Amino acid sequence: MKTERLLLALSLVVLLSGCSTTSSGEGNAKAADTGYFLSWEQKGQLIGSGRIKDGEGNWYDVWVVPGYDEPAQETMTYLGKTGTAFGEYFGSKKYNDLGDASWDALTWGFDDCLDDFIFEGQPKAWGDYWSTAEKRTSKRVFGWWFAYPWALMESVVDPVVRVPVGLCGTVLGTAAGVAVVPTYYAVNSTVEGTWYLTVDAILLPTVACTWNTIIAPPMALIGQKPAPSRTDGFWVKQITAEEALKPPQPVDEPINTKDIEALAAWSRLLMKTVPPLDKQRQEIQRKAQAERSAISKKEHEETQAVNKKTATAVEALLSDPDQKGLLDYLQDRNFNPQRTSKAFTDLRQHFKPELSDEEINQVIQLLQRYAPSTPTPKTPLRPKTDPVKHSVEVIQEIK
């Protein structure tokens, strides 16, 4: 029993001696390191705000200690947002937005889907099908007698798809304009305000305060005094006095007349300062662009001249009577670019004794550019069709 009392007394002595230790204020970083335990003032700072000020005036933010000040500020902020959210029911903006959104949905359903897509689109599609049949018949193209039955098939397939799709769009647009949009605008502010109140204003601050009550007292009791040499920028971060005493809070309030006047004043200052410098930068960019354009134009012209000379030289080789036998043989052997590329490995072996690797690569590149035989491009034939395939094409082309 005596031993336990002795240990308790020693602990209290150490604690009180540590708590009463303060910085000596000698004007250097080491002064903040003097002593181990936090002073009573520093304990209060840590528990209240999650921040500590040392004897040199340096402030430190402890990441895992939220304090009570910040949760209280968040509660007040989100209580204000709760009032703003529920206050939307008493303003005109919500109902103007509701009317605009409902009108857009109804316009899409009736004007776009019903009127444009069905009432106007269907006769236009029929006109296109039958006018095409008339043109084919008047020209007496092969199978002209089948043009009108073909148009009839198109005219039957089109409305089978067009009318149900258009009516579905009309129904959806009507449902959205009459029910979905009004319901959304009726509940969105309630949901938003309820979330702000229950989660942001009550639940999260309560959790933060509860956690602060658990973690802050032990840290204040046994934590070591902070110093610039004992910060990692993450767990403990040194901050300015402005950040510590007035943490930045995002402003999310309605923009008022004073805000507009302040922005206008700042805009006038910018207009006096920035545009002249912008003009200088633009003039520099314009001159540089002009120089680059001149260089690019000269390069293009010279390159085109060399390309023309190269093409002329190659044409001369192709039309040289002395080379006709060689070229005829290669063309007969169908040495187009694809077939020529298959011979590159054997060509490398063939030239290995007399040419360097660089020269062999040059030979390969020349053959890639100028193969002896060039295939004649052929226009691909249109795929064959039948009533089923063309019905699918008609459906895909409906608009």
C-alpha positions as CSV (number, residue, x, y, z in Angstrom):
1,M,0.0,0.0,0.0
2,K,2.8,2.4,0.9
3,T,4.6,1.5,-2.3
4,E,1.5,2.4,-4.4
5,R,1.1,5.7,-2.6
6,L,4.8,6.5,-3.2
7,L,4.5,5.7,-7.0
8,L,1.4,7.9,-7.2
9,A,3.1,10.8,-5.4
10,L,6.1,10.5,-7.8
11,S,3.9,10.5,-10.8
12,L,2.0,13.6,-9.6
13,V,5.3,15.4,-9.0
14,V,6.6,14.5,-12.5
15,L,3.3,15.5,-14.1
16,L,3.0,18.8,-12.3
17,S,6.6,19.7,-12.9
18,G,6.1,18.9,-16.6
19,C,2.9,20.8,-16.9
20,S,4.4,23.9,-15.4
21,T,7.3,23.9,-17.8
22,T,7.2,26.7,-20.3
23,S,9.5,27.9,-23.1
24,S,12.3,30.2,-22.1
25,G,11.9,32.4,-25.1
26,E,15.6,32.8,-26.0
27,G,14.8,33.5,-29.7
28,N,15.8,30.3,-31.3
29,A,14.2,27.0,-32.4
30,K,15.6,25.1,-29.4
31,A,13.5,27.3,-27.0
32,A,10.4,25.5,-28.2
33,D,12.0,22.2,-27.3
34,T,12.5,23.1,-23.6
35,G,10.7,20.8,-21.3
36,Y,8.6,17.8,-22.1
37,F,5.0,18.1,-20.9
38,L,2.5,20.7,-22.3
39,S,1.7,23.7,-20.2
40,W,-1.9,24.1,-19.0
41,E,-2.5,26.7,-21.7
42,Q,-1.2,24.3,-24.4
43,K,-3.4,21.5,-23.0
44,G,-6.4,23.8,-23.4
45,Q,-5.4,24.7,-26.9
46,L,-5.0,21.1,-27.9
47,I,-8.3,20.0,-26.4
48,G,-10.3,23.0,-27.7
49,S,-8.9,23.5,-31.2
50,G,-6.5,20.6,-31.9
51,R,-3.7,23.1,-32.3
52,I,-0.8,24.1,-30.0
53,K,1.2,27.3,-29.7
54,D,4.8,27.1,-28.4
55,G,6.8,29.7,-26.6
56,E,8.2,31.2,-29.8
57,G,4.7,31.9,-31.2
58,N,4.8,28.9,-33.6
59,W,1.5,27.1,-34.1
60,Y,1.1,23.4,-34.7
61,D,-1.9,21.5,-36.1
62,V,-2.3,17.9,-34.8
63,W,-4.1,16.0,-37.5
64,V,-5.8,13.3,-35.4
65,V,-7.1,15.8,-32.8
66,P,-10.1,17.6,-34.3
67,G,-10.8,19.8,-31.2
68,Y,-14.3,21.2,-30.3
69,D,-14.1,24.5,-32.2
70,E,-14.1,23.1,-35.7
71,P,-17.0,20.7,-35.2
72,A,-19.0,23.5,-33.6
73,Q,-18.3,25.8,-36.6
74,E,-19.3,23.0,-39.0
75,T,-22.6,22.6,-37.0
76,M,-23.3,26.3,-37.4
77,T,-22.4,26.3,-41.1
78,Y,-24.6,23.3,-42.0
79,L,-27.5,24.6,-39.9
80,G,-27.4,27.6,-42.1
81,K,-27.3,25.4,-45.2
82,T,-30.3,23.5,-43.8
83,G,-32.2,26.7,-43.5
84,T,-31.3,27.7,-47.1
85,A,-32.4,24.3,-48.4
86,F,-35.8,24.4,-46.8
87,G,-36.1,28.1,-47.6
88,E,-36.1,27.2,-51.3
89,Y,-39.8,26.2,-50.9
90,F,-40.6,29.8,-50.1
91,G,-38.8,31.3,-53.1
92,S,-39.7,31.5,-56.8
93,K,-36.5,30.0,-58.3
94,K,-37.5,26.4,-57.4
95,Y,-40.9,26.7,-59.1
96,N,-39.4,28.5,-62.1
97,D,-36.9,25.7,-62.5
98,L,-39.7,23.1,-62.1
99,G,-41.7,24.7,-64.8
100,D,-38.8,25.0,-67.2
101,A,-37.8,21.3,-66.7
102,S,-41.4,20.1,-67.1
103,W,-41.8,22.1,-70.2
104,D,-38.6,20.7,-71.7
105,A,-39.8,17.2,-71.0
106,L,-43.2,17.8,-72.5
107,T,-41.7,19.5,-75.5
108,W,-39.4,16.6,-76.2
109,G,-42.3,14.1,-75.8
110,F,-44.8,15.9,-78.1
111,D,-42.7,18.2,-80.4
112,D,-39.7,15.9,-81.0
113,C,-41.2,12.4,-80.6
114,L,-44.8,12.8,-81.7
115,D,-44.8,15.7,-84.2
116,D,-41.3,15.7,-85.7
117,F,-40.6,11.9,-85.5
118,I,-44.0,10.5,-86.4
119,F,-46.3,13.1,-88.0
120,E,-43.6,14.8,-90.1
121,G,-41.0,12.0,-90.3
122,Q,-43.3,9.3,-91.5
123,P,-44.7,11.1,-94.6
124,K,-41.1,12.3,-95.5
125,A,-39.8,8.7,-95.3
126,W,-42.7,7.4,-97.4
127,G,-42.0,10.2,-99.9
128,D,-38.4,9.2,-100.1
129,Y,-39.2,5.5,-100.7
130,W,-41.7,6.1,-103.4
131,S,-39.8,8.8,-105.2
132,T,-36.8,6.5,-105.4
133,A,-39.0,3.8,-106.9
134,E,-40.3,6.3,-109.4
135,K,-36.8,7.2,-110.5
136,R,-35.8,3.6,-110.9
137,T,-38.9,2.9,-112.9
138,S,-38.5,5.9,-115.2
139,K,-34.8,5.0,-115.9
140,R,-35.8,1.4,-116.6
141,V,-32.9,0.1,-114.5
142,F,-32.5,-3.6,-114.3
143,G,-35.4,-5.1,-112.3
144,W,-37.3,-1.8,-112.4
145,W,-40.6,-3.7,-112.2
146,F,-39.6,-4.6,-108.6
147,A,-39.0,-1.0,-107.5
148,Y,-42.6,-0.3,-106.3
149,P,-43.0,-3.6,-104.4
150,W,-39.6,-2.8,-102.8
151,A,-40.8,0.6,-101.8
152,L,-44.0,-0.9,-100.4
153,M,-41.9,-3.2,-98.2
154,E,-39.8,-0.2,-96.9
155,S,-43.0,1.7,-96.3
156,V,-44.4,-1.1,-94.2
157,V,-41.3,-1.7,-92.1
158,D,-40.7,1.9,-91.3
159,P,-43.9,2.7,-89.4
160,V,-43.7,-0.7,-87.6
161,V,-40.7,0.7,-85.8
162,R,-41.2,4.5,-86.0
163,V,-44.7,4.7,-84.5
164,P,-44.1,2.6,-81.3
165,V,-40.7,4.3,-80.7
166,G,-42.2,7.7,-81.1
167,L,-45.2,6.9,-78.9
168,C,-43.0,5.5,-76.2
169,G,-41.0,8.8,-76.3
170,T,-44.2,10.8,-76.0
171,V,-45.4,8.7,-73.0
172,L,-42.0,9.0,-71.3
173,G,-41.9,12.8,-71.9
174,T,-45.4,13.2,-70.6
175,A,-44.6,11.1,-67.5
176,A,-41.4,13.1,-66.9
177,G,-43.1,16.4,-67.3
178,V,-46.2,15.6,-65.3
179,A,-44.9,13.3,-62.5
180,V,-41.1,12.7,-62.4
181,V,-39.9,16.3,-62.6
182,P,-42.5,17.7,-60.1
183,T,-41.8,14.9,-57.7
184,Y,-38.0,15.5,-57.9
185,Y,-38.4,19.3,-57.2
186,A,-40.9,18.5,-54.4
187,V,-38.4,16.4,-52.5
188,N,-34.9,17.5,-53.5
189,S,-34.7,20.4,-51.0
190,T,-36.1,18.2,-48.2
191,V,-33.6,15.5,-48.9
192,E,-30.8,18.1,-49.1
193,G,-31.8,19.9,-46.0
194,T,-32.4,16.7,-44.0
195,W,-28.9,15.5,-45.0
196,Y,-27.3,18.7,-43.9
197,L,-29.2,18.6,-40.6
198,T,-28.8,15.0,-39.7
199,V,-25.4,14.1,-41.2
200,D,-23.4,17.3,-41.6
201,A,-24.7,19.4,-38.7
202,I,-25.3,16.6,-36.1
203,L,-23.8,13.2,-36.8
204,L,-20.3,14.2,-38.1
205,P,-19.7,16.9,-35.5
206,T,-20.9,14.5,-32.8
207,V,-18.5,11.8,-34.0
208,A,-15.7,14.4,-34.1
209,C,-16.4,15.6,-30.6
210,T,-16.7,12.1,-29.3
211,W,-13.3,11.2,-30.9
212,N,-11.8,14.4,-29.5
213,T,-13.1,13.5,-26.0
214,I,-11.4,10.2,-26.3
215,I,-8.0,11.2,-27.9
216,A,-7.4,14.8,-26.8
217,P,-7.1,14.4,-22.9
218,P,-4.5,11.6,-23.1
219,M,-2.4,13.4,-25.6
220,A,-2.7,16.6,-23.6
221,L,-1.6,14.7,-20.5
222,I,1.4,12.8,-21.7
223,G,2.2,14.4,-25.1
224,Q,5.6,16.1,-25.6
225,K,5.8,19.8,-26.5
226,P,5.9,20.3,-30.2
227,A,8.8,22.1,-32.0
228,P,9.8,22.8,-35.6
229,S,12.3,19.9,-35.4
230,R,9.5,17.5,-34.5
231,T,7.0,18.1,-37.3
232,D,6.5,15.8,-40.3
233,G,4.0,17.9,-42.3
234,F,1.3,15.3,-42.0
235,W,0.7,14.0,-38.4
236,V,1.9,17.3,-37.0
237,K,2.1,20.3,-39.3
238,Q,3.4,23.8,-38.5
239,I,0.9,26.5,-39.5
240,T,0.7,30.2,-39.4
241,A,-1.1,32.2,-36.7
242,E,-3.8,33.3,-39.2
243,E,-4.5,29.6,-40.0
244,A,-4.6,28.6,-36.4
245,L,-6.8,31.5,-35.1
246,K,-9.1,31.7,-38.1
247,P,-9.2,28.5,-40.1
248,P,-10.3,29.0,-43.7
249,Q,-13.9,28.1,-44.1
250,P,-15.5,27.7,-47.6
251,V,-18.2,30.3,-48.2
252,D,-21.3,28.8,-49.7
253,E,-23.8,31.5,-49.3
254,P,-26.0,33.3,-51.9
255,I,-24.2,35.9,-53.9
256,N,-25.4,39.4,-52.9
257,T,-25.0,42.9,-54.2
258,K,-21.9,43.6,-52.1
259,D,-20.3,40.6,-53.6
260,I,-21.0,41.8,-57.1
261,E,-19.6,45.3,-56.3
262,A,-16.4,43.8,-54.8
263,L,-15.9,41.6,-57.9
264,A,-16.6,44.6,-60.2
265,A,-13.9,46.6,-58.3
266,W,-11.4,43.8,-58.6
267,S,-12.3,43.4,-62.3
268,R,-11.6,47.1,-62.9
269,L,-8.1,46.8,-61.3
270,L,-7.4,43.8,-63.5
271,M,-8.5,45.6,-66.6
272,K,-6.1,48.4,-65.8
273,T,-3.1,46.1,-65.2
274,V,-3.4,42.9,-67.2
275,P,-4.6,43.8,-70.8
276,P,-1.4,45.8,-71.8
277,L,0.7,42.9,-70.7
278,D,-1.5,40.5,-72.6
279,K,-1.1,42.6,-75.7
280,Q,2.7,42.4,-75.4
281,R,2.5,38.6,-75.0
282,Q,0.2,38.3,-77.9
283,E,2.5,40.4,-80.1
284,I,5.4,38.2,-79.2
285,Q,3.4,35.1,-80.0
286,R,2.2,36.6,-83.3
287,K,5.8,37.4,-84.4
288,A,7.0,33.9,-83.4
289,Q,4.1,32.3,-85.2
290,A,4.8,34.4,-88.3
291,E,8.5,33.3,-88.2
292,R,7.5,29.6,-87.8
293,S,5.0,29.9,-90.6
294,A,7.6,31.4,-92.9
295,I,10.1,28.6,-92.0
296,S,7.4,25.9,-92.4
297,K,6.3,27.4,-95.8
298,K,9.9,27.4,-97.1
299,E,10.5,23.9,-95.8
300,H,7.3,22.7,-97.5
301,E,8.1,24.3,-100.8
302,E,11.7,23.0,-100.9
303,T,10.5,19.5,-99.8
304,Q,7.8,19.5,-102.6
305,A,10.5,20.5,-105.1
306,V,12.7,17.6,-104.0
307,N,9.7,15.2,-104.0
308,K,8.9,16.2,-107.5
309,K,12.5,15.6,-108.7
310,T,12.4,12.2,-107.0
311,A,9.2,11.2,-108.6
312,T,10.5,12.4,-112.0
313,A,13.7,10.4,-111.5
314,V,11.8,7.2,-110.5
315,E,9.4,7.6,-113.5
316,A,12.5,7.9,-115.7
317,L,13.7,4.6,-114.4
318,L,10.3,3.0,-114.9
319,S,10.2,4.2,-118.5
320,D,13.8,3.5,-119.3
321,P,13.9,1.0,-122.2
322,D,17.1,-0.6,-120.9
323,Q,15.3,-1.5,-117.6
324,K,12.1,-2.8,-119.3
325,G,13.1,-6.4,-119.1
326,L,13.9,-6.2,-115.4
327,L,10.7,-4.3,-114.5
328,D,8.5,-6.6,-116.6
329,Y,10.0,-9.6,-114.8
330,L,9.4,-8.1,-111.4
331,Q,5.9,-7.0,-112.3
332,D,5.1,-10.4,-113.7
333,R,6.3,-11.9,-110.5
334,N,3.8,-9.6,-108.7
335,F,6.4,-7.8,-106.5
336,N,3.9,-5.4,-105.0
337,P,4.7,-3.8,-101.5
338,Q,3.4,-6.8,-99.6
339,R,5.3,-9.5,-101.6
340,T,8.4,-7.3,-101.8
341,S,8.5,-7.1,-98.0
342,K,8.6,-10.9,-97.7
343,A,12.0,-10.8,-99.6
344,F,13.7,-8.3,-97.2
345,T,15.4,-11.0,-95.1
346,D,16.9,-12.7,-98.2
347,L,17.9,-9.3,-99.6
348,R,19.8,-8.5,-96.4
349,Q,21.8,-11.7,-96.8
350,H,22.4,-11.0,-100.5
351,F,23.8,-7.5,-99.8
352,K,25.7,-8.5,-96.7
353,P,29.1,-9.0,-98.4
354,E,29.1,-5.7,-100.3
355,L,27.1,-3.2,-98.3
356,S,27.1,-1.9,-94.7
357,D,24.1,-2.3,-92.4
358,E,23.3,1.3,-92.9
359,E,23.3,1.0,-96.7
360,I,21.2,-2.2,-96.5
361,N,18.6,-0.4,-94.4
362,Q,18.5,2.4,-97.0
363,V,17.9,-0.2,-99.7
364,I,15.0,-1.7,-97.7
365,Q,13.5,1.7,-97.2
366,L,13.7,2.5,-100.9
367,L,12.0,-0.8,-101.8
368,Q,9.3,0.0,-99.3
369,R,8.7,3.4,-101.0
370,Y,9.1,2.2,-104.6
371,A,8.0,-1.4,-105.0
372,P,8.4,-2.7,-108.6
373,S,4.7,-3.5,-108.9
374,T,1.9,-1.3,-107.6
375,P,-1.5,-2.9,-107.2
376,T,-4.4,-1.1,-108.9
377,P,-7.0,0.0,-106.4
378,K,-10.4,-1.6,-106.9
379,T,-13.7,-0.1,-105.8
380,P,-15.3,-2.6,-103.4
381,L,-18.7,-3.9,-104.5
382,R,-21.7,-3.1,-102.5
383,P,-22.9,-6.1,-100.3
384,K,-25.8,-8.0,-101.6
385,T,-29.1,-7.6,-99.9
386,D,-32.5,-9.3,-99.4
387,P,-35.8,-8.1,-97.8
388,V,-34.7,-9.0,-94.3
389,K,-31.3,-7.3,-94.5
390,H,-32.8,-4.3,-96.1
391,S,-35.5,-4.1,-93.5
392,V,-32.8,-3.9,-90.9
393,E,-31.1,-1.1,-92.9
394,V,-34.4,0.8,-93.1
395,I,-34.8,0.6,-89.3
396,Q,-31.2,1.8,-88.8
397,E,-31.8,4.7,-91.1
398,I,-35.0,5.9,-89.4
399,K,-34.6,9.5,-88.2
